[in-house]
Amino acid sequence: MKTKLSGRELLIIGMMLFGLFFGAGNLIFPVFLGQQAGHHVWTAVIGLLLTGIGLPLLGVAGIGLTRSEGVFDLATKVNRPFAYVFTILLYLTIGPFFALPRLATTSFQIGLAPFTSQGAQPAVLAIFSVIFFFTAWWLARNPGKLMVYVGKWLTPTFLILLGILLLAAFIKPMGGFAAAARGTYITEPILSGFTEGYNTMDALASLAFGIVIINSIRALGVTEPGQIARDVIKGGTISIVLMGLIYTLLALMGTMSVGQFSPAANGGITLAQVAAHYFGTFGNALLALIVIIACLKTAIGLISAFGDTLHEMFPRVPYAALIAAASILPCLFANVGLTKLITYSTPVLMFLYPLAIVLIFLAVLSPILGTSRWLFGTSTLITLIPAIFSAVAALPANLQQTGWGHAIVSLNNRLPFAAAGFSWVVPALLAIALGWLLGRLFDKSVG
């Protein structure tokens, strides 16, 4: 029996985890942030990194520190009903309803749309979606091969191709870093960057991919829970450092692009413009490969994680049936359009993120605070209320104007930091303190 992973194996695990994380949002949102932040880009990047890499690292660490088998196991520390609802909602969000469709849509819009006439795009997108999700499903059928498919093949290829584009952007920059900031980046660049990091969904993905990385470490021969926890954290650190570097470079490239192009509706459009600027028609082909590989490897991981977790929760449902559903549904939803998908996903993310962040912090602080059900239950229950408020406040304006919508938004706006989208923070901190005190008073098992 192996006692720990070798340096080479840790690198492969780290590269695999990076590959699973780095998909559609990780490419388009940093570029969009760079365009919007302008001369505040460095400050905004700090906020982006806090959610874009800080929270995912804490999520991976939390799974390791609590020695949980995955997000469902971790969420049961609140209670089993919450664990079922939260886990299912999380996997539907980062799986077939939002994140997975976005992977195919982003691949098409950035990579193939420039080669397709406007009238033919709906039909070509439909065909591409079928090919994309069939390939992802095919490679996800054997979870034990993810280290090979993602860690050894797809991720190194992706890094080489992306490196070519980034190198061109910094050798011959399109502009400087003096562009005017836009929107909330004018006055609150750090908080705006922090919120933009929500859209990458990586904090949620860190919980979802926990089961994948744990199973991969076990497949390499490490079975002792404590060592698995340490290797999970080490592998997570490798992936997060790499993600942080690339996020920063993409954001800077987005800011420099304002010297040549007007700010676009999303970062995918800007990436296509930048690639064409430097490499012409070849640039479109290069970007097509970058985006399709980036999105494909993440799709493989999400489909596999969806199948693994839900099969453990509902053993009677075969893994094969679950990954089939996780491939067919997003194939249909992918044809909604990238900008619409982002709009629809935002309220759900604003609801899930507070709950996920609280769960992550409780997991990371478990060596200090313990794992009392009073702590986990109280913290989650109280955070649930402002999480609902945040979700309603992120709905389209027409829905906010309804009677109940207006009342909830009004309540949300009275909470501290509501203007920046963080109305849940103060209630959550108070809930954690209250939960810890209740645990000390009533749970004799807490030392």
MARTIPA-266254 format. One record per residue: x, y, z of N, C-alpha, C in turn. Coordinates in steps of 0.2 Angstrom, whole numbers, padded with zeros to 4 digits, always signed. Each point is the difference from the previous one (the first is absolute). Example, Ala and Ser with C-alpha at 12.3 -4.5 7.8 and 13.67 -1.06 7.14 Angstrom:
2
+0066-0028+0039-0004+0006+0000+0004+0006+0000-0002+0005-0004+0004+0006+0001-0004+0005+0003
end
This chain:
447
+0004-0006+0000-0004+0006+0000+0004+0006+0000-0001+0005-0005+0004+0006+0000-0002+0005+0006+0005+0003+0002-0001+0004+0006-0001+0008-0002+0002+0002-0006-0001+0006-0002+0002+0001-0008-0003+0005-0003+0001+0001-0007+0007+0003-0001+0003-0002-0006+0007+0002-0002-0001+0007-0003+0005+0004-0001+0000+0007-0002-0003+0000-0007+0001-0005-0005-0002+0000-0006-0008-0002+0000-0002-0004+0005-0007-0002+0000-0004+0006+0003+0003+0004+0005-0003+0006+0002-0001+0005-0006+0005+0001-0004+0000+0004-0006-0006-0002-0004-0001-0006-0002-0005-0002-0004-0007+0001+0003-0001-0001+0007-0006+0001+0003-0001+0008+0000+0005+0004+0001-0001+0007+0000-0002+0002-0007+0003-0002-0005-0002+0001-0007-0007-0002-0002-0002-0006+0003-0006-0002-0002-0005+0004+0003+0001+0002+0007-0005+0005+0003+0000+0007-0003+0005+0002-0002+0000+0006-0004-0004+0000-0007+0001-0006-0003-0003-0001-0006-0008-0001+0001-0002-0003+0006-0007+0000+0001-0003+0007+0002+0004+0004+0003-0002+0007+0002-0001+0004-0006+0005+0000-0004+0001+0006-0005-0004-0002-0006-0006+0003+0000-0004-0001-0006-0002+0007-0003-0007+0000-0001-0003+0006-0004+0001+0006+0004-0003+0000+0006+0000+0006+0004+0007+0003+0002+0005-0005+0000+0007+0002+0002+0003+0004-0005-0002-0001-0007+0003+0003-0005-0004+0007-0001-0006+0000+0000-0004+0006-0002-0001+0005+0005+0000-0002+0007-0002+0005+0005+0007+0005+0002+0006-0003+0000+0005+0004+0001+0001+0005-0005-0001-0002-0007+0001+0005-0005-0005+0006+0000-0006-0002+0002-0006+0005+0001+0002+0004+0005+0002-0002+0006+0002+0004+0006+0006+0005-0002+0005-0002-0004+0005+0004-0002-0003+0006-0004-0004-0001-0005-0003+0005-0004-0004+0005+0005-0004-0003+0004-0004+0005+0004+0004+0003+0006+0005-0003+0002+0004+0003+0006+0004+0006-0002+0003-0001-0007+0004+0006-0002+0006+0000+0004+0002+0007+0002+0006+0001+0004-0001-0003+0007-0006-0002+0002+0000-0003+0007+0001-0008-0001+0003-0002-0005+0000-0007-0002+0004-0004+0006+0005+0003+0002+0004-0004+0006-0004-0001+0006-0004+0005+0002-0004+0000+0006-0005-0005-0001-0004+0000-0006-0005-0005-0002+0002-0007+0000+0006-0001-0002+0003-0007-0001+0001-0003+0007+0002+0005+0005+0000-0003+0007-0007-0003+0002-0005+0004-0001-0007-0003+0002-0001-0006-0004+0001+0000-0007-0001-0006-0004+0004-0006+0003+0006+0001+0002+0004-0006+0003-0003-0002+0006-0003+0004+0004-0002-0002+0007-0006-0005-0001-0004+0001-0005-0005-0005-0001+0002-0005-0006+0004+0002-0005+0002-0004-0005+0005-0005+0002+0004+0001+0005+0005-0005+0002+0000-0001+0007-0002+0005+0004+0001-0001+0007-0006-0004+0003-0006+0001-0002-0006-0004+0002+0001-0008-0003+0002-0001-0006+0001-0007-0002+0005-0003+0004+0006+0003+0002+0005-0003+0004-0003-0002+0007-0004+0005+0003-0003-0002+0006-0005-0005-0001-0003-0001-0005-0005-0005-0001+0003-0007-0001+0006+0000-0003+0004-0006-0001+0003-0002+0007+0002+0005+0003+0003-0001+0007-0005-0002+0005-0006+0003+0000-0005-0002+0004-0002-0008-0001-0001-0002-0006-0001-0007-0001+0005-0004+0003+0007+0002-0001+0005-0004+0003+0000+0000+0008+0000+0006+0003+0000+0001+0007-0005-0004+0004-0006+0000-0003-0006-0004+0003+0000-0007-0002+0005-0002-0004+0000-0007-0003-0007-0002-0003-0003+0004-0003-0006-0001-0003+0000-0004-0006-0005-0004-0002+0001-0004-0007-0002+0005-0005-0003+0006+0001-0002+0004-0005-0005+0005+0003-0003+0004-0004-0005+0006+0002-0006-0003+0004-0003-0006-0002-0005-0003+0003+0002-0002+0007+0005-0003+0001+0003-0002+0007+0001+0006+0004+0003+0005-0003+0001+0007+0004-0006+0003+0002-0005+0000-0005-0007+0004+0002-0004-0004+0005+0001-0007+0001-0003-0003+0005+0001+0002+0007+0006+0004+0001+0001+0003+0006-0005+0005+0002-0004+0002-0004-0005+0005+0001-0006-0005+0002-0003-0004-0005-0004-0005+0001-0001-0003-0007-0003-0006+0000-0001-0004-0006-0005+0003-0005-0006+0003+0002-0004+0003-0004+0003+0006-0004+0004+0004+0004+0004+0006-0003+0005-0003-0005+0003-0005+0002+0006-0003-0004-0003-0002-0007-0006-0004+0000-0003-0002-0006-0002+0006-0005-0003+0005+0003-0003+0006-0004+0006+0004-0002+0005+0001+0004+0006+0005-0002+0004-0004-0005+0001-0006+0001+0005-0004-0005-0004-0001-0007-0006-0001+0000-0004-0001-0006+0000+0007-0004-0002+0005+0004+0000+0007-0003+0007+0002-0003+0005-0001+0004+0007+0002-0002+0002-0004-0006-0001-0007-0001+0002-0003-0005-0005+0001-0007-0006+0002+0001-0004+0002-0005+0002+0007-0003+0003+0004+0005+0002+0007-0002+0007-0001-0004+0005-0003+0003+0006-0001-0004+0000-0005-0005-0006-0004+0000+0000-0005-0005-0005+0001-0006-0005-0003-0001-0004+0000-0006-0004+0007-0001-0001+0004+0006-0005+0005-0001+0004+0007-0002+0006+0001+0002+0004+0006-0001+0007-0001-0003+0004-0003+0005+0007+0000-0002+0002-0004-0006-0003-0006-0001+0001-0005-0005-0003+0003-0007-0006+0003+0000-0002+0003-0007+0005+0006-0002+0002+0004+0005+0004+0005-0001+0007-0002-0003+0002-0006+0001+0007-0002-0003-0001-0001-0007-0006-0003-0002-0001-0001-0007-0001+0007-0004-0004+0004+0003-0002+0006-0003+0006+0005-0001+0005+0000+0006+0006+0004-0001+0004-0003-0005+0001-0006+0000+0004-0003-0006-0002+0002-0006-0006-0001-0002-0003+0002-0006+0001+0008-0002-0002+0004+0005+0000+0007-0001+0007+0003-0001+0004-0003+0004+0007+0003-0001+0004-0004-0006-0001-0006+0000+0004-0004-0005-0002-0001-0007-0007-0001+0000-0003-0002-0007-0004+0005-0003-0003+0005+0004-0005+0005-0003+0004+0004-0005+0006+0002+0001+0004+0004-0005+0000-0003-0007+0000-0007+0000+0000-0003-0007-0007-0002-0003-0005+0002+0004-0007-0002-0002-0004+0007-0002-0004-0001-0005-0005+0006-0002-0005+0001+0006-0003+0006+0000-0004+0001+0006-0007-0004-0001-0002-0001-0006-0006-0004-0001+0001-0008+0002+0006-0002-0001+0001-0007+0001+0002-0002+0007+0001+0005+0004+0003-0001+0007-0004-0004+0005-0007+0001+0000-0004-0004+0004+0000-0008-0002+0001-0002-0006+0000-0007-0002+0007-0002+0001+0005+0004-0001+0007-0003+0001+0001-0001+0008-0003+0005+0004+0001-0001+0007-0003-0006+0003-0006-0002-0003-0004-0006+0002+0004-0006-0002+0003+0000-0006+0005-0006-0002+0006+0000+0005+0003+0006+0001+0006+0000+0004-0001-0003+0007-0006+0002+0003-0002-0002+0007+0000-0007+0000-0003-0003-0005-0001-0008+0000+0007-0003+0000+0004+0003-0004+0007-0003-0001+0004+0001+0007-0001+0006+0002+0004+0002+0006-0002-0004+0006-0006-0001+0002-0003-0004+0005+0001-0007-0001+0000-0003-0006+0001-0007-0001+0007-0002+0002+0005+0005-0002+0007-0001+0001+0001+0000+0008-0003+0005+0003+0001+0000+0007-0003-0006+0004-0006-0002-0002-0003-0006+0003+0005-0006-0001+0002-0001-0006+0004-0006-0002+0007+0000+0004+0003+0006+0002+0006+0000+0004-0002+0000+0007-0006+0001+0002-0002+0000+0007-0002-0007+0002-0001-0005-0004-0003-0006+0001+0005-0004+0005+0006+0001+0000+0005-0003+0005+0003+0005+0004-0002+0002+0006+0003+0005+0004+0007-0001+0002+0002-0007+0000+0007-0001+0002+0005+0002-0005-0002+0002-0006+0004+0003-0006+0001+0007+0000-0004+0004+0005+0000+0007+0000+0007+0003+0000+0005-0003+0004+0007+0002+0001+0003+0000-0006-0001-0005-0004+0003-0001-0007-0003+0005-0005-0006+0000-0001-0004+0005-0004+0002+0007+0001-0001+0002+0006+0000+0007+0002+0007+0002+0002+0003-0004+0005+0006+0002+0003+0006+0000-0005+0000-0006-0004+0006-0001-0004-0001+0003-0007-0006+0000-0003-0001+0002-0007-0003+0006-0001-0006+0001+0002-0003+0006-0001+0002+0007+0003+0002-0001+0006+0003+0006+0004+0006+0003-0003+0005-0004-0001+0007+0002-0003-0001+0003-0007-0005-0003-0004-0001+0003-0007-0003+0007+0001-0005+0000+0004-0004+0007+0001+0005+0005+0003+0005-0001+0004+0004+0005+0003+0005+0002-0006+0002-0004-0004+0005+0002-0005-0004+0004-0005-0006-0001-0002-0003+0004-0005-0002+0007+0003-0003+0000+0006-0001+0006+0004+0006+0004+0000+0006-0003+0002+0006+0003+0001+0002+0004-0007-0001-0002-0005+0001+0003-0007-0004+0006+0000-0006+0000+0001-0004+0006+0000+0002+0006+0005+0001-0002+0006+0002+0004+0005+0007+0003-0001+0004-0004-0003+0007+0003-0001+0000+0005-0006-0004-0001-0005-0001+0005-0005-0003+0007+0003-0005-0001+0005-0003+0006+0003+0004+0004+0004+0005-0003+0003+0005+0004+0004+0006+0002-0004+0002-0003-0005+0006+0002-0004-0002+0006-0004-0006+0000-0003-0002+0006-0004-0007+0002+0003+0000+0003+0005-0007+0002+0004-0004+0005-0005-0007-0001+0001-0004+0004-0004-0001+0007+0003+0001+0000+0007+0000+0007+0004+0003-0001+0006-0001+0005+0004+0003+0000+0007-0006-0002+0005+0002+0003+0006-0005-0002+0006-0003+0007+0003-0001+0005-0005-0003+0006+0002-0007+0001-0002-0003-0005-0002-0007+0000-0003-0005+0002+0006-0005+0004-0002-0005+0002+0005-0004-0006+0003-0001+0000+0007-0004-0006+0003-0007+0002-0002-0004-0006+0000-0007+0001-0001-0004-0003+0005-0007+0002+0001-0004-0003+0005+0002+0000+0007-0001-0005+0003+0002+0000+0008+0007-0001+0001+0004-0001-0006+0007+0000+0001+0003+0007+0001-0004+0005-0001+0003+0007+0001+0001+0001+0007-0005-0002+0005+0000+0001+0007+0002-0006+0004-0002-0006-0002+0001-0006+0004+0004-0005-0004+0006+0001-0002+0003-0005-0005+0001-0007+0004+0002+0000+0006+0002-0006+0004-0007-0004+0000-0005+0003+0003-0006-0004+0001-0003-0002-0007+0000+0004-0005-0002-0002-0006+0003-0006-0003+0007+0000+0001+0004-0005-0002-0002-0007+0004-0001+0001+0006-0002-0005+0004-0007-0003-0002-0004+0004-0002-0007-0002-0002+0001-0004-0007+0004+0003-0004+0001-0003-0007+0003-0007+0001+0004-0001+0005+0002-0007+0001-0005-0005+0002-0006+0002+0002-0006-0004+0001-0001-0004-0007+0000+0004-0005-0002-0003-0007+0004-0005-0002+0007-0001+0002+0004-0006-0002-0003-0006+0003-0004+0000+0005-0003-0006+0004+0005-0004+0003+0007+0002+0001+0005-0004+0002-0001-0002+0008-0002+0005+0004-0001-0002+0007-0005-0006+0000-0006+0000-0004-0004-0005+0000+0003-0007-0003+0004+0001-0005+0003-0005-0004+0005-0004+0005+0003+0004+0005+0005-0003+0004-0003-0005+0005-0006+0002+0002-0004-0005+0003-0002-0006-0004-0002+0001-0006-0002-0005-0005+0005-0005-0002+0006+0003-0001+0006-0004-0002+0003-0004+0005-0002+0002+0007+0004-0004+0005+0000-0007-0001-0006-0003-0002-0001-0007-0001+0005-0003-0005+0001+0004-0005+0004-0002-0006+0008+0000+0002+0002+0005+0004+0007+0000+0002+0001-0006+0005-0004-0001+0005+0000-0005+0005+0001-0007-0004-0005-0001-0004+0000-0007-0004+0007-0001-0004+0002+0006-0003+0006-0001-0004+0006-0001+0005+0001+0003+0006+0005-0002+0004+0000-0007+0003-0006-0002+0001-0001-0007+0002+0002-0005-0006-0001+0002-0006+0001-0004-0006+0008-0001+0000+0004+0005+0002+0007+0000+0000+0003-0004+0006-0004-0003+0004+0002-0004+0006+0000+0003+0007-0002+0006+0001+0000+0003+0006-0007-0001+0003+0000-0003+0006-0006-0002+0003-0001+0003+0007+0005+0002+0003+0000+0003+0007-0004+0007+0000-0005+0001+0004-0004+0006-0001+0004+0006+0002+0004+0000+0005+0004+0006+0001+0005+0002-0006+0003-0005-0003+0004+0001-0006-0003+0002-0006-0006-0002-0001-0005+0002-0005-0001+0007+0001-0002+0002+0006-0002+0007+0001+0006+0005-0001+0006-0002+0001+0006+0004-0001+0002+0000-0008-0001-0006-0003+0001+0000-0007-0005+0004-0004-0006+0000+0003-0006+0005-0003+0002+0007+0000+0003+0002+0006+0002+0007+0001+0006+0002-0005+0005-0005+0000+0005+0002-0004-0001+0000-0008-0004-0005-0002-0003+0001-0007-0004+0006-0001-0004+0002+0004-0004+0006+0000+0004+0006-0001+0006+0000+0004+0004+0006+0000+0003+0001-0007+0003-0006-0003+0003+0001-0006-0005+0003-0005-0006-0003+0000-0005+0003-0005-0002+0007+0001+0000+0002+0006-0003+0007+0001+0006+0005-0001+0006-0002+0001+0005+0005-0002+0000+0001-0007+0000-0005-0004+0000+0000-0007-0006+0004-0003-0006-0001+0003-0006+0004-0002+0001+0007+0002+0003+0002+0006+0001+0007+0001+0004+0004-0005+0005-0003-0002+0005+0003-0005-0004+0001-0006-0004-0005-0003-0003+0001-0006-0006+0005+0000-0004+0000+0006-0005+0005+0001+0003+0007-0001+0006+0001+0004+0003+0007+0000+0002+0002-0007+0003-0005-0004+0002+0002-0007-0006+0001-0005-0005-0004+0001-0006+0001-0004-0003+0007+0002-0001+0002+0006-0003+0006+0002+0004+0006-0003+0007+0000+0001+0004+0005-0003-0001+0000-0008+0000-0005-0003-0001+0000-0007-0007+0003-0002-0005-0001+0004-0006+0003-0001+0000+0008+0001+0004+0002+0005+0001+0007+0000+0003+0003-0006+0006-0003-0002+0004+0002-0006-0005+0000-0006-0004-0004-0001-0004-0001-0006-0005+0006-0001-0001+0004+0006-0004+0006-0001+0003+0006-0005+0007-0001+0000+0004+0004-0005-0002-0001-0007-0003-0006-0001-0001-0001-0007-0008-0002-0001-0003-0002+0005-0007-0002-0001-0005+0003+0005-0006+0002-0001-0005+0002+0005-0002-0006+0004-0001+0002+0006-0002-0006+0005-0006-0004-0003+0000-0006+0001-0005-0005-0003-0005-0002+0005-0005-0003-0002-0006-0003+0004+0003-0005+0005+0005-0004-0003+0003-0005+0005+0007-0002-0003+0004-0003+0005+0007-0001-0002+0001-0004-0006-0005-0005-0002+0001-0004-0005+0001+0004-0007-0004+0005-0001+0001+0004-0006+0007+0004+0000+0002+0002+0006+0007+0003+0000+0005-0005-0002+0000-0006+0003+0005-0005-0002+0000-0001-0007-0005+0000-0003+0000-0001-0008+0003+0006-0003-0002+0006+0002+0003+0006-0003+0008+0000+0001+0002-0002+0006+0007+0000+0001+0004-0005-0004-0003-0006-0001+0004-0005-0003+0000+0002-0008-0005+0002-0002-0001+0003-0007+0005+0005-0002+0001+0005+0005+0004+0006+0000+0008-0003-0001+0002-0005+0004+0007-0002-0001+0001-0005-0005-0005-0004-0001+0002-0006-0005-0005-0001-0006-0004+0005-0001-0005+0000-0005-0004-0007+0000-0001-0003-0006-0004-0006+0000+0003-0005+0004+0006-0001+0000+0004-0005+0004-0002+0001+0008-0001+0007+0002-0002+0001+0006-0006-0003+0002-0005+0001-0004-0007-0003+0001+0001-0008+0001+0004-0003-0004+0001-0007+0001+0004-0002+0006+0005+0004+0002+0003-0001+0006-0004+0001+0006-0004+0005+0000-0005+0001+0006-0005-0005+0000-0003-0003-0006-0004-0005+0000+0002-0006+0004+0007-0002-0001+0003-0006+0003+0000+0002+0008+0003+0006+0001+0000+0002+0008-0006-0001+0003-0005+0003-0002-0007+0000+0003-0003-0007+0000+0000-0004-0005-0003-0006-0001+0004-0005+0005+0006+0000+0000+0004-0004+0005-0002+0002+0007+0001+0006+0002-0002+0003+0007-0007-0003+0002-0004+0001-0004-0007-0001+0002-0002-0008+0000+0004-0004-0005-0001-0007+0000+0002-0003+0006+0006+0002+0002+0003-0004+0006-0004+0002+0007-0003+0006+0000-0004+0001+0006-0007-0003-0001-0003-0001-0006-0006-0004-0001+0001-0007+0002+0006-0003-0001+0001-0007+0001+0000-0001+0008+0003+0005+0004+0000+0000+0007-0006+0001+0003-0004+0005-0002-0007+0001+0002-0005-0006-0001+0000-0002-0006-0004-0006-0001+0002-0006+0005+0006-0001+0000+0003-0006+0004-0002+0001+0008+0001+0007+0002-0001+0001+0007-0008+0000+0002-0004+0002-0005-0007-0001+0000-0002-0007+0001+0002-0004-0004-0001-0007+0000+0002-0004+0006+0006+0002+0003+0003-0003+0006-0004+0002+0006-0001+0006+0001-0003+0002+0006-0008-0002+0000-0003+0001-0005-0007-0002+0000-0001-0008+0000+0005-0003-0002-0001-0008+0000+0001-0002+0007+0005+0004+0004+0001-0002+0007-0006+0002+0004-0004+0006-0002-0006+0002+0004-0006-0005-0002+0000-0002-0006-0006-0004-0002+0003-0006-0004+0003-0005+0004+0003-0006-0003-0004-0004-0005-0006+0001+0001-0004-0004-0005+0000+0003-0007+0002+0006-0001+0000+0003-0006+0007-0001-0003+0001-0003-0006+0007-0002-0002+0004+0006-0002+0006+0000+0001+0005+0005-0002-0001+0002-0008-0001-0005-0004-0001+0000-0007-0006+0005-0002-0005-0001+0004-0006+0003-0001+0000+0008+0002+0004+0001+0005+0001+0007+0003+0004+0004-0005+0006-0003-0002+0004+0004-0005-0003+0001-0007-0005-0005-0002-0004+0001-0006-0004+0006+0001-0004+0001+0006-0004+0005+0001+0004+0007+0000+0006-0001+0004+0004+0006+0000+0003+0002-0006+0000-0004-0006+0002+0002-0006-0006+0002-0005-0005-0003+0001-0006+0002-0005-0003+0006+0002-0001+0002+0006-0004+0006+0002+0004+0006-0002+0007+0001+0002+0003+0006-0002+0001+0000-0008+0000-0005-0003+0000+0000-0007-0006+0004-0003-0006-0001+0004-0006+0004-0002+0000+0007+0002+0003+0001+0006+0000+0007+0003+0005+0004-0003+0005-0003-0003+0006+0004-0003-0003+0005-0005-0005-0001-0003-0003+0004-0006-0003+0006+0002+0000+0002+0007-0004+0006+0002+0004+0006-0001+0007-0001+0000+0005+0006-0002+0004+0002+0007+0006+0002-0001+0005+0001+0005-0003+0006+0005-0001+0005-0003-0002+0006+0004-0007-0002+0004-0004-0003-0003-0007-0002+0004+0002-0005+0005+0004-0005-0001+0002-0005+0005+0003+0004+0006+0005+0005-0001+0003+0003+0006-0006+0004+0004-0004+0003-0004-0006+0004+0003-0004-0004+0005-0002-0006-0003-0004-0005+0004+0003-0003+0006+0007-0001-0001+0004-0004+0005+0001+0005+0006+0001+0007-0001+0002+0004+0006-0004+0000+0006-0007+0000+0000-0004-0001+0006+0001-0006+0004+0001-0006-0004+0001-0006+0003+0007+0000+0004+0005+0003-0004+0007+0000+0003+0000+0004+0006-0004+0006+0000+0000+0004+0006-0004-0003+0006-0004-0005-0001-0003-0004+0005+0005-0005+0003+0003-0004-0005+0004-0006+0002+0007+0003+0003+0003+0005-0002+0006+0002+0002+0001+0001+0007-0005+0004+0003+0000+0001+0008+0000-0006+0004-0004-0005-0002+0000-0006+0003+0006-0004-0001+0003+0000-0006+0006-0004-0001+0006+0003+0003+0000+0007+0000+0006+0003+0004+0000-0001+0007-0006+0000+0003-0001-0001+0007+0002-0008+0002-0002-0004-0004+0002-0007+0000+0007-0001+0000+0003+0003-0005+0008+0000-0001+0003+0002+0006-0002+0006+0002+0004+0003+0006-0001-0004+0006-0006-0003+0001-0001-0004+0006+0005-0006+0000+0000-0003-0006+0005-0006-0002+0007+0002+0002+0002+0005-0003+0007+0002+0001+0002+0002+0007-0005+0003+0004+0001+0002+0007-0002-0006+0005-0002-0006-0003-0002-0005+0004+0005-0003+0005+0007+0001-0001+0005-0002+0005-0001+0005+0006-0002+0006-0001-0001+0005+0006-0007+0000+0003-0005+0000-0005-0007+0001+0003-0003-0007+0001+0003-0005-0003-0004-0006+0001-0005-0001-0006-0004-0006+0001-0005-0001-0005-0007-0001+0003-0001+0003+0005-0007+0000+0004-0005+0001-0005-0006-0004+0000-0006+0001-0004-0003+0007+0002+0001+0002+0006-0003+0007+0002+0004+0005-0004+0007-0001-0001+0004+0005-0004-0002+0000-0007+0000-0006-0003-0002+0000-0007-0007+0001-0002-0005-0002+0005-0007+0001-0002-0002+0007+0001+0002+0003+0006-0002+0007+0001+0003+0005-0005+0007-0001-0002+0003+0004-0005-0004+0000-0007-0002-0006-0002-0003-0001-0006-0007+0002+0000-0004-0001+0005-0007+0002+0000+0000+0008+0000+0004+0004+0004+0000+0007+0000+0002+0003-0007+0006-0003-0003+0002+0002-0006-0005-0001-0006-0004-0005+0001-0005-0001-0005-0004+0006-0002-0002+0004+0005-0005+0005-0001+0003+0006-0004+0006+0002+0002+0003+0005-0005+0002-0003-0007+0002-0006+0000+0001-0003-0006-0006+0000-0005-0006-0001+0003-0006+0001-0004-0001+0007-0002+0001+0005+0004+0000+0007-0002+0005+0002-0005+0006-0003+0000+0005+0001-0005-0002-0002-0007-0003-0006+0000-0003-0003-0006-0005+0004-0003-0005+0002+0004-0006+0004-0003+0003+0007-0002+0005+0003+0003+0003+0006-0002+0004+0000-0007+0002-0006-0001+0003-0001-0007-0004-0002-0006-0007-0001+0002-0005-0002-0005+0000+0006-0005-0003-0001-0007-0001+0005-0004-0005+0005+0003+0001+0007-0003-0004+0005+0003-0007-0001+0000-0003-0003-0005-0007-0001+0000-0003-0004+0005+0004-0005+0002-0002-0005+0006+0001+0004+0007+0005+0004+0000+0001+0004+0006-0006+0005+0002-0004+0002-0005-0005+0005+0001-0006-0003+0002-0001-0007+0001-0006-0003+0003+0000+0002+0007-0006-0001+0003-0001+0002+0007+0005-0004+0005+0000-0007-0001+0005-0003+0005+0007+0001-0002+0001+0001-0007+0007+0002-0002+0003+0006+0003-0005+0005-0001+0002+0007+0003+0001+0000+0007-0004-0004+0004+0001+0000+0007+0006-0003+0002+0002-0006-0003+0006-0003+0002+0006+0004-0002+0000+0003-0006+0006+0004-0002+0001+0006+0005-0006+0003+0002+0001+0005+0005+0003-0002+0007-0002-0006+0002+0003-0003+0006+0008-0001-0001+0001-0003-0006+0007-0001-0002+0004+0006+0000-0002+0005-0002+0004+0006-0001+0001+0004+0007-0004-0002+0005+0002+0002+0007+0005-0003+0003+0003-0006-0002+0005-0003+0003+0007+0003-0002+0005-0001+0004+0006+0003-0001+0003-0004-0006+0004+0004-0004+0003-0002-0006-0004-0002-0006-0007+0001+0001-0005-0002-0005+0002+0003-0007+0002+0006-0001+0001+0003-0006+0006-0004-0004+0004-0003+0003+0006-0004-0003-0002-0007-0001-0006-0002+0002-0002-0007-0001+0002-0005+0006+0001+0003+0006+0003-0004+0006-0005+0001+0006-0006+0001-0001-0005+0001+0005+0000-0006+0005+0003-0006-0002+0000-0006+0004+0006+0000+0005+0005+0004-0001+0006-0001+0004-0001+0001+0007-0003+0006+0002+0000+0001+0007-0005-0005+0004-0006-0001-0003-0004-0006+0003+0004-0006+0001+0004-0002-0005+0003-0006+0000+0005+0000+0005+0004+0005+0001+0005+0000+0005-0003+0000+0007-0006+0003+0001-0003+0000+0006-0003-0007+0002-0002-0003-0006-0003-0007+0001+0005-0005+0002+0006+0001-0003+0006-0005+0002+0002+0001+0007+0000+0007+0003+0001+0001+0007-0005-0003+0004-0006+0001-0002-0006-0003+0004+0000-0007+0000+0001-0003-0006+0001-0008+0000+0005-0003+0004+0006+0004+0000+0005-0003+0004-0001+0000+0008-0003+0006+0002-0002+0001+0007-0006-0006+0002-0005-0001-0005-0005-0005+0002+0004-0007+0000+0004-0001-0004+0004-0006+0000+0004-0001+0007+0003+0005+0002+0004-0001+0006-0005-0001+0006-0006+0003+0000-0005+0000+0005-0004-0007+0000-0001-0003-0006-0005-0005+0000+0003-0007-0003+0006+0001-0003+0003-0006-0003+0006-0002+0004-0001-0005+0004+0005-0002+0005+0006-0004-0004-0001-0001-0007+0005-0004-0003+0005+0005-0003-0001+0007+0001+0004+0005-0003+0005+0002+0006+0007-0001-0002+0005+0001+0005+0003+0007-0001
end
